[in-house]
Amino acid sequence: MNYRHGYHAGNFADVLKHAVLTCIAARLARVAKPVLAIDMHAGAGLYDLQAPNALKTGEWREGIGRVMAAPQAPEVLKPYIDIVKRANPGGEIRYYPGSPLILRDTLRPTDKIALYEMRPEDAQALAQLTKPDKRIKARRADGWKAIVAEIRSPDVRPLVLIDPPFESDADFDRSLDAVSAARTRSDTACVMVWHPIKDEKPVAAFRDKVKRGTSDALMTVELAVAPPAKGEKLTASGLLILRPPRGLNEDLHAMLPWLKEKLAVADGASAEWRWLIAPR
C-alpha cells in the first residue's frame, strides 16, 4: 500500500496514532530527564483537509471529523483534541496537525525534537512550519538513519516514532532494524511503531521478531473500524510500543472503547491493547 500522509490525514489510523502519541509524550514529559523526540517520517506537519489530495479520499470525515463532532470525549483524549482545536482557531475543522505538532505542543521547553522527512515539498513545508521553535530541528534526510545520528547521550530519554509509508512489507524489516538500533543506543528509549493491518502474517512476524529480541516491556494496540476489506482500503491499524511509559495502559483502557464506538463504520469493529511482554 502507499500511505502518503496528505491523502489520509485525520483518518481513523491517524486518530489512534496521534491520540496515543499525545499520551506517551505527556507522560514522558513528567519525568526529570529531558526528552529527545525523534520523528523518523515526519511528513509536512500540518495538512489542509480541503486540499485536493485530502478531498479525494475524504477519510478525515470518518476519523477526526467524528471525534470533534462528538459531544463528550474521555478526559484522556482532551490534550489531543485541544491540539487539533489550536490548529483550527476559527472553530471549523480545516487543518489537521501531524505528529510534529503533537510533539511540539505536548513536550516541555527543555525537551528536544528531531524531525526527518525525505520528500522535498513536505520537508520544505515542515521546516517553515517549525522554524520559530528553537527546540525543533527539521531535516530533509533519511529517517532510517535518524536513530544513530540523534541518540548520542545517556542524559536524555528518547521517544522514537517510526511511521513509514509501508509501500511494501520491507518496511517491517526496516522498522525491526530501527527498533533494534534504538535499544542498542539507549536503555531507556520508548519506541512507537505505527503499521497498517491488511495481512496478519507480516504483522505477526514483525511482532514476534521484536519480542524475541528484547526482554523489555512491549505492548500492541489495534483499532479496526470494520472487518478486513478486499483491495487497498484500510480498515485496521496498529501500534507496537517498546518500553511504554508507566500508566499508558490506563490511558488505553480509557480511550479505546470510545474510539471504537465513534469511529466504527461497520459491524465487527474492534479495539484492544495487550502486553507481549509485561513490565517487570
Summary of the structure (lengths in Angstrom):
residues: 280
radius of gyration: 17.3
end to end distance: 37.0
largest distance: 48.9
contacts: 933
relative contact order: 0.17
helix: 43%
strand: 20%
